[in-house]
């Protein structure tokens, strides 16, 4: 579904709203994690997209879910002081995501969305470690 206007963004927002992280998700993560895995499972949906559509994602989420906590991650706020427990959506570009590992590497996101770019998360890559629910748009 490469064409614009097919409802991919709103579908991801609806998936987030209708399928929140539950204790069962957390338990499954802990069972599958190794003893050395110190990542913290969070309810946040991480959206990786081109810089040109970061604002569009933010507007669409705020329009569809006015009460949602949306954080646009950029280098300036990459100090790691994000309250993930209170964050519904984190939106950033792949380049910025790789520049702020101290913020992302300790987190297991409920879902990671790859939107409109050639980036592919390979097994063993940093992006692949951020979550197991990989939904490519």
Secondary structure, DSSP 4 states (H G I P E B T S, - for coil): --STTSSHHHHHHHHHHHS---HHHHHHHHHHS-TT---EEEEEEEEEE-GGGHHHHHHHHHHH-TT--EEE--GGGTTS---GGG-SEEEE-HHHHHH-HHHHTTEEEEEEEEESSS----TTSHHHHT-S-EEE-
